[in-house]
Amino acid sequence: MTDSVPPTPPLFEPQIPLPEREENFFRSPFLAFGFLRVGLFLLLANVIGYAVQRLSSFFAGHEVSPVSPRRLVAVELALFAGAFSAAWIMSLLEKRPFGDYGLPRSKAFGKLFWLGVLFGLAEISVVVGAMAALGAYHFGSVALGGGQVVRWLLFWAAFFLLVGLYEEFAFRGYVQFTLSQALGFWPAALVLSVAFGIVHIFNLGETFAGIGGIVLTGLFWCFTLRRTGSLWFAVGMHASFDFGETFLYSVPDSGAIFPGHLSSAILAGPAWITGGTAGPEGSFFDFLTLLLCFYAVHRWFLGAAPQGADPGAPVVMPSAD
């Protein structure tokens, strides 16, 4: 009787098949499904926003002026609630963390946000400074008393933070994330930046140059999303730029002049310098400053971090220069 020979162990361990990624309507990368999900998001956002706006009408009272502070807050709160609530519902349906859509909670109001604030203030200051150097901008006299200065400063800071959160998330949050899966990041960014410009056409005083500046700004904020992995930089920059236009330098913001501005500022000169009725967003100097911002962000954030790839820890590599 011969001894039994133990079986020879295999050269390679058998591989356990990994579970296939769940693919369904809510996670499919197909373009048609992506557009349908965006449509569902917009439907939810509008329905919820309309309901909130009806409720907030009690706060706005009988104000009919589109630049009334109460009306502005009521409308912006409704839009904000609609967009964020709709995205939260979509995150449940898609089984994704809400932070995948560009605003990870771990990065809220952190370094990226405050860096964006500095960029926004620097941008509007450079543009207005260039106009002042050419005699096209005059600060004028202070239009507010001491107590009013503080109240309006706090109001506009809070209001434009709300604007930055809503507009960045509405145009570069859920919709950008979803369309990027089907179209690619930059085709989606181009489509949404053009849409960002188009919605401003209805502003009184807006111009074609102003719309062009808004489209370029939208592309820049998409670029910061691509490089930082989140929208927090863009939110901070958006809020501080609008604050600088409306309150600090008291110039038109996307064609609108709001109450509660710091001074009786005057813009006088050719439209290519002042931006005309659109304000600094339509100025040649704003286009030039935005190009410098592109370069600065390109040099500072060397590693691209696509939206949603790793929202908790975006790849951010400061330049050694």
C-alpha positions as CSV (number, residue, x, y, z in Angstrom):
1,M,0.0,0.0,0.0
2,T,1.5,3.3,-1.1
3,D,1.5,6.4,1.1
4,S,-1.0,9.1,-0.1
5,V,0.7,12.1,-1.6
6,P,-0.7,15.5,-0.4
7,P,-2.1,17.6,-3.2
8,T,0.2,20.3,-4.5
9,P,-0.9,23.7,-3.4
10,P,-1.9,26.0,-6.3
11,L,0.7,28.5,-7.4
12,F,-1.9,31.4,-7.0
13,E,-4.6,31.8,-4.5
14,P,-8.0,31.8,-6.1
15,Q,-9.4,35.3,-6.5
16,I,-12.7,36.1,-4.8
17,P,-14.8,38.0,-7.3
18,L,-15.5,41.5,-6.1
19,P,-19.2,42.5,-6.0
20,E,-20.2,44.4,-9.1
21,R,-20.9,48.1,-8.7
22,E,-24.6,48.7,-8.4
23,E,-25.9,50.2,-11.6
24,N,-29.4,51.5,-11.8
25,F,-31.3,54.6,-12.8
26,F,-29.9,56.6,-9.9
27,R,-26.3,55.6,-10.5
28,S,-26.1,55.0,-14.2
29,P,-23.5,57.1,-16.1
30,F,-25.6,57.0,-19.3
31,L,-26.4,60.5,-20.6
32,A,-30.2,60.0,-20.9
33,F,-30.4,58.8,-17.3
34,G,-28.2,61.7,-16.2
35,F,-30.5,64.2,-17.8
36,L,-33.5,62.5,-16.2
37,R,-31.9,62.7,-12.8
38,V,-31.1,66.4,-13.3
39,G,-34.7,66.9,-14.4
40,L,-36.0,65.2,-11.2
41,F,-33.6,67.3,-9.1
42,L,-34.9,70.6,-10.8
43,L,-38.5,69.5,-10.3
44,L,-37.9,68.8,-6.6
45,A,-36.0,72.0,-6.2
46,N,-38.7,74.1,-7.8
47,V,-41.6,72.5,-5.9
48,I,-39.9,72.8,-2.5
49,G,-38.6,76.3,-3.3
50,Y,-42.1,77.4,-4.3
51,A,-43.6,76.0,-1.1
52,V,-40.9,77.8,1.0
53,Q,-41.4,81.0,-0.9
54,R,-45.1,81.0,-0.2
55,L,-44.4,80.5,3.5
56,S,-41.7,83.2,3.5
57,S,-44.1,85.7,1.9
58,F,-45.3,86.4,5.5
59,F,-41.7,87.6,6.2
60,A,-41.5,89.7,3.0
61,G,-44.8,91.3,3.7
62,H,-46.2,93.4,0.9
63,E,-42.8,94.5,-0.5
64,V,-42.9,94.7,-4.2
65,S,-39.4,96.1,-5.0
66,P,-37.1,93.4,-6.3
67,V,-34.2,95.0,-4.3
68,S,-36.1,95.2,-1.0
69,P,-33.9,93.5,1.6
70,R,-36.9,91.5,3.0
71,R,-37.9,90.4,-0.5
72,L,-34.3,89.5,-1.4
73,V,-33.9,87.4,1.7
74,A,-37.3,85.6,1.3
75,V,-36.5,84.7,-2.4
76,E,-32.9,83.6,-1.7
77,L,-34.0,81.5,1.3
78,A,-36.6,79.7,-0.8
79,L,-34.1,79.0,-3.6
80,F,-31.5,77.8,-1.1
81,A,-34.0,75.5,0.6
82,G,-35.2,74.1,-2.7
83,A,-31.8,73.3,-4.1
84,F,-30.3,71.8,-0.9
85,S,-33.4,69.8,0.0
86,A,-33.7,68.4,-3.5
87,A,-30.0,67.4,-3.5
88,W,-30.5,65.7,-0.1
89,I,-33.4,63.7,-1.5
90,M,-31.3,62.7,-4.5
91,S,-28.4,61.7,-2.2
92,L,-30.8,59.2,-0.5
93,L,-32.0,57.9,-3.8
94,E,-28.5,57.6,-5.2
95,K,-27.1,56.2,-1.9
96,R,-24.3,58.8,-2.0
97,P,-22.9,61.1,0.7
98,F,-24.3,64.6,0.3
99,G,-20.7,65.9,0.3
100,D,-20.1,64.2,-3.1
101,Y,-22.0,67.1,-4.6
102,G,-19.3,69.6,-3.8
103,L,-19.9,70.8,-0.2
104,P,-18.3,68.3,2.1
105,R,-19.2,69.1,5.7
106,S,-15.7,68.4,6.9
107,K,-14.4,71.4,4.8
108,A,-17.2,73.8,5.8
109,F,-15.9,77.3,6.3
110,G,-12.3,76.1,6.5
111,K,-9.1,77.3,4.8
112,L,-10.5,77.0,1.3
113,F,-13.5,79.1,2.1
114,W,-11.4,81.9,3.6
115,L,-8.9,81.7,0.8
116,G,-11.8,82.2,-1.5
117,V,-13.0,85.2,0.5
118,L,-9.5,86.8,0.1
119,F,-9.6,86.1,-3.7
120,G,-13.0,87.7,-4.0
121,L,-12.0,90.9,-2.1
122,A,-8.7,91.1,-4.0
123,E,-10.5,90.7,-7.4
124,I,-13.0,93.4,-6.9
125,S,-10.4,95.7,-5.2
126,V,-8.0,95.3,-8.2
127,V,-10.8,96.0,-10.7
128,V,-12.1,99.1,-8.9
129,G,-8.6,100.3,-8.2
130,A,-7.8,100.2,-11.9
131,M,-10.9,102.1,-12.7
132,A,-10.1,104.7,-10.0
133,A,-6.5,105.1,-11.4
134,L,-8.0,106.0,-14.7
135,G,-10.5,108.4,-13.1
136,A,-13.5,106.2,-13.8
137,Y,-14.4,105.5,-10.2
138,H,-15.0,107.9,-7.3
139,F,-15.8,106.6,-3.8
140,G,-17.8,109.7,-3.0
141,S,-19.1,110.5,0.5
142,V,-20.1,108.0,3.1
143,A,-23.8,107.4,2.8
144,L,-24.5,105.7,6.1
145,G,-24.3,106.7,9.7
146,G,-22.2,104.8,12.3
147,G,-24.9,102.4,13.5
148,Q,-26.2,101.9,10.0
149,V,-22.7,100.9,8.7
150,V,-22.5,98.0,11.1
151,R,-26.1,96.8,10.5
152,W,-25.8,96.9,6.7
153,L,-22.3,95.4,6.7
154,L,-23.6,92.4,8.7
155,F,-26.8,92.1,6.6
156,W,-24.9,92.1,3.3
157,A,-22.2,89.7,4.5
158,A,-24.9,87.2,5.7
159,F,-27.0,87.7,2.6
160,F,-24.2,87.2,0.1
161,L,-23.0,84.2,2.0
162,L,-26.5,82.7,1.3
163,V,-26.2,83.8,-2.4
164,G,-22.8,82.1,-2.7
165,L,-24.0,78.9,-1.2
166,Y,-27.2,78.7,-3.3
167,E,-25.7,79.8,-6.7
168,E,-22.5,77.7,-6.4
169,F,-24.5,74.6,-5.3
170,A,-27.3,75.2,-7.9
171,F,-24.9,75.6,-10.9
172,R,-21.8,73.7,-9.8
173,G,-23.0,71.2,-7.2
174,Y,-25.5,68.4,-7.9
175,V,-26.0,69.2,-11.6
176,Q,-22.3,69.5,-12.3
177,F,-21.6,66.2,-10.5
178,T,-24.3,64.4,-12.4
179,L,-23.6,65.7,-15.9
180,S,-19.8,65.2,-15.4
181,Q,-20.5,61.5,-15.1
182,A,-22.1,61.5,-18.6
183,L,-20.4,64.3,-20.5
184,G,-17.1,64.7,-18.7
185,F,-16.1,67.5,-16.3
186,W,-15.3,70.3,-18.7
187,P,-18.2,69.9,-21.2
188,A,-20.6,69.9,-18.2
189,A,-18.8,73.0,-16.8
190,L,-19.1,74.8,-20.1
191,V,-22.8,74.1,-20.4
192,L,-23.6,75.1,-16.9
193,S,-21.4,78.3,-17.0
194,V,-23.3,79.4,-20.1
195,A,-26.5,78.7,-18.3
196,F,-25.2,80.7,-15.3
197,G,-24.7,83.6,-17.6
198,I,-28.1,83.2,-19.3
199,V,-30.1,83.4,-16.1
200,H,-28.5,86.9,-15.5
201,I,-29.9,88.2,-18.8
202,F,-33.1,89.1,-17.1
203,N,-31.4,91.5,-14.6
204,L,-32.2,95.1,-15.3
205,G,-29.1,96.9,-16.5
206,E,-27.2,93.7,-17.5
207,T,-25.1,93.9,-20.7
208,F,-23.5,91.4,-23.1
209,A,-20.1,92.2,-21.6
210,G,-21.5,91.6,-18.1
211,I,-22.9,88.2,-19.2
212,G,-19.5,87.3,-20.7
213,G,-17.8,88.2,-17.4
214,I,-20.3,86.0,-15.6
215,V,-19.7,83.0,-17.9
216,L,-16.0,83.4,-17.5
217,T,-16.4,83.6,-13.7
218,G,-18.5,80.4,-13.8
219,L,-15.7,78.6,-15.6
220,F,-13.2,79.9,-13.1
221,W,-15.2,78.6,-10.2
222,C,-15.5,75.2,-12.0
223,F,-11.7,75.3,-12.3
224,T,-11.4,75.8,-8.5
225,L,-13.8,72.9,-8.0
226,R,-11.7,70.8,-10.2
227,R,-8.5,71.7,-8.4
228,T,-9.7,71.7,-4.8
229,G,-12.3,69.0,-4.9
230,S,-15.0,71.1,-3.3
231,L,-17.0,74.3,-3.8
232,W,-16.0,76.0,-0.6
233,F,-13.4,78.2,-2.3
234,A,-15.9,79.3,-4.9
235,V,-18.6,80.0,-2.2
236,G,-16.2,82.3,-0.3
237,M,-15.0,84.1,-3.4
238,H,-18.6,84.5,-4.7
239,A,-19.8,85.9,-1.4
240,S,-17.0,88.4,-0.9
241,F,-16.9,89.6,-4.5
242,D,-20.6,90.4,-4.4
243,F,-20.2,92.0,-0.9
244,G,-17.4,94.2,-2.3
245,E,-19.5,95.3,-5.2
246,T,-22.7,96.1,-3.4
247,F,-21.5,97.4,0.0
248,L,-17.8,98.1,0.1
249,Y,-17.4,99.9,-3.2
250,S,-21.1,100.7,-3.8
251,V,-21.2,99.9,-7.5
252,P,-23.8,97.9,-9.6
253,D,-23.9,94.2,-9.0
254,S,-25.0,92.3,-12.2
255,G,-26.8,95.4,-13.3
256,A,-28.6,96.1,-9.9
257,I,-27.9,98.8,-7.4
258,F,-29.0,97.8,-3.9
259,P,-29.9,99.9,-0.9
260,G,-27.6,100.1,2.1
261,H,-24.4,100.8,0.2
262,L,-21.5,102.4,2.0
263,S,-20.9,105.4,-0.2
264,S,-22.3,107.6,-2.9
265,A,-19.9,106.1,-5.4
266,I,-19.8,107.3,-9.0
267,L,-18.7,105.5,-12.2
268,A,-17.8,107.8,-15.0
269,G,-16.1,106.7,-18.2
270,P,-16.3,104.4,-21.2
271,A,-18.1,101.1,-20.6
272,W,-15.1,99.0,-21.4
273,I,-13.5,100.5,-18.2
274,T,-16.5,100.8,-15.9
275,G,-18.6,97.9,-17.2
276,G,-21.4,100.2,-18.0
277,T,-24.8,99.6,-16.3
278,A,-23.7,96.0,-15.5
279,G,-21.0,97.2,-13.2
280,P,-17.4,95.9,-12.7
281,E,-18.4,92.4,-14.0
282,G,-18.5,93.9,-17.5
283,S,-15.2,95.7,-17.2
284,F,-12.1,94.8,-19.3
285,F,-10.2,94.8,-16.0
286,D,-12.4,92.1,-14.5
287,F,-11.7,89.8,-17.5
288,L,-8.0,90.5,-17.0
289,T,-8.1,89.9,-13.3
290,L,-10.0,86.6,-13.8
291,L,-7.2,85.4,-16.1
292,L,-4.7,86.2,-13.4
293,C,-6.9,84.3,-10.9
294,F,-6.8,81.3,-13.2
295,Y,-3.1,81.4,-13.2
296,A,-2.8,81.8,-9.4
297,V,-5.1,78.9,-8.7
298,H,-3.3,76.8,-11.4
299,R,0.1,77.5,-9.6
300,W,-1.2,77.1,-6.1
301,F,-3.3,73.9,-6.5
302,L,-1.2,71.6,-8.5
303,G,-3.1,68.4,-8.1
304,A,-6.5,68.0,-9.7
305,A,-9.2,66.6,-7.4
306,P,-12.4,65.7,-9.4
307,Q,-15.6,66.5,-7.7
308,G,-16.9,63.6,-5.7
309,A,-13.7,61.5,-6.1
310,D,-12.7,61.9,-2.5
311,P,-14.7,64.7,-1.0
312,G,-13.4,64.2,2.5
313,A,-9.8,64.8,1.5
314,P,-9.3,66.7,-1.8
315,V,-5.8,66.7,-3.3
316,V,-4.4,70.1,-2.5
317,M,-0.8,70.7,-3.2
318,P,0.6,74.2,-2.7
319,S,3.2,75.3,-5.2
320,A,6.8,75.5,-3.9
321,D,7.3,78.8,-5.8
